[in-house]
Amino acid sequence: MPLAFHQVDAFSDKPFAGNPAAVYRLDHWLDDALLQQIAAEHNLAETAFVVREGAAWRIRWFTPACEVPLCGHATLASAHALFECHGEPGERIDFLYRDGNLAVCRDGDRLVLDFPCVQPTPIAMPQGLAEILGQTPMAVLDAPQLLVVLESQAAVQACRPDLRALAQLPWTAVIVTARGESVDFVSRNFAPALGIDEDPVTGSAHCILTPYWAQQLGKPELSAYQGGRRGGFLWCRLKGERVEIAGHARVVCRGELLL
């Protein structure tokens, strides 16, 4: 049984940058175990699966190791694939996921994610965190992903964490961030507990980063860059209980998985 897929570099307008995701538009849901095997076969940060449900699309995201509750870059990739490869009409695609609704709209040559806002809460520094990161945090905040503020963009770029120790922390991922030099803020995201040592560009992390930096910088619209060796640009806007995250996308591969 052949299954068509597209591989999309999200948050980039050129190949070999941004965050790659495989996208499958299915006629019906396959067994969860098979979905996980497909994601493991692609071995990308996320593989997204979408199935039409009424006027919207039900979406699920899998890392090589597990299903995740929310993923920004693979949602952006899915919308791009539906628009550009499957001829989805209109300017907006609505997605349904486990916790509610998401939307992606066209904005010129960019796509804009409409995601929930997640306000991080300041906490005391976890024991041994500075040693694990090899950097001294300026502030630490609690959310589904641990947010760690460093002193500079150079400190973010120089971060070389102990990934084995990082995976033992009680958060799904650790975000390191600082004010940017040519953008408002920069970040990197490490998620070894999810099977991803470093995620190049993490849309869902910006649900946390956007309200934090909007408050710190005193403005609702922000430019951002995430990544170490590979990364991408994002444009973020805080809108009450929602966050808009915009970026480019580019199809770099298409094919069939043969089952």
Sequence and secondary structure as in RCSB ss.txt:
>XXXX:A:sequence
MPLAFHQVDAFSDKPFAGNPAAVYRLDHWLDDALLQQIAAEHNLAETAFVVREGAAWRIRWFTPACEVPLCGHAT
LASAHALFECHGEPGERIDFLYRDGNLAVCRDGDRLVLDFPCVQPTPIAMPQGLAEILGQTPMAVLDAPQLLVVL
ESQAAVQACRPDLRALAQLPWTAVIVTARGESVDFVSRNFAPALGIDEDPVTGSAHCILTPYWAQQLGKPELSAY
QGGRRGGFLWCRLKGERVEIAGHARVVCRGELLL
>XXXX:A:secstr
 EEEEEEEEET SSTTSSEEEEEEEESS   HHHHHHHHHHHTSSEEEEEEEETTEEEEEEE SS EES  HHHH
HHHHHHHHHTS   SSEEEEEETTEEEEEEEETTEEEEEEE    EE    TTHHHHHTS  SEEEESSSEEEE 
S HHHHHH    HHHHTTSSSS EEEEEE SSSSEEEEEEEGGGTEEEES  TTTHHHHHHHHHHHHT SEEEEE
EESSSEEEEEEEEETTEEEEEE EEEEEEEEEE 
